[in-house]
Structure formats: structure tokens, C-alpha cells
Amino acid sequence: MDETLATFLKQETPIETLQRTSHRFVPDFPTATVPESPAEFKLESQYFFKNKDIYINKHNRYAAYPKHSHDFMELNYIYSGECTEIIDGQKVHLKQHDILLIDIGSEHS
């Protein structure tokens, strides 16, 4: 395991601290992409792909991500630990080193 990457990924971000202490989801994307009552929302590619074809980020821990969809494919790699995704109503349990490809328009949380 690359220790530099492990240190980076396991370091708690300010959003993760808020999520861990409040037990609530804290958005890490522009709120302009979310409607006033966000039971479900669509993340728009314009916020992620400005001048690039691939967007890579660390997903924040400690809170469930709300149900959403988007107009781009999503690839998840579980570096360590585990999580449960709900994709189009179906639960998928992921563990360390699993890869998940989510299709355009699929609702997931």
C-alpha cells in the first residue's frame, strides 16, 4: 500500500469532521445544482468537468449521500473499508478493492 496515498485518503477533511459530529450529509458540490427541496437531485456535469474529461475526487465519509443522478458515468473504487450503495432501488455492498460503474441517469445513494 502506498503510504502517501493512504495518509491522504485517511486524513479527515473539514466536511468529514462536520459529517462525523453532526451525523448529517454536508454538500461538497455547488448548491446551485440542488433544488430547494432536495429529496432527489441531479448533479450537472458542468460543475465537475470544466476543461477536463475526467473528474477524480475522494468521497467524504461518515454520512449517507442523498439519492441523486447525473448525466455522466461514475466509477467508484473502494480503497479501504466498505460501504453500501443503493442503485435504482437495489442494495450493493462494496468492500476494499471493489470497483463499481454507475450508468448515466441511474439514481443512487
Secondary structure, 3 states (H helix, E strand, C coil): CCHHHHHHHHCCCHHHHHHHHHCCCCCCCCHHHCCCCCCCEEECHHHCCCCCCCCCCCCCCCCCCCCEEECCCEEEECCCCEEEEEECCEEEEEECCCEEEECCCCCEC
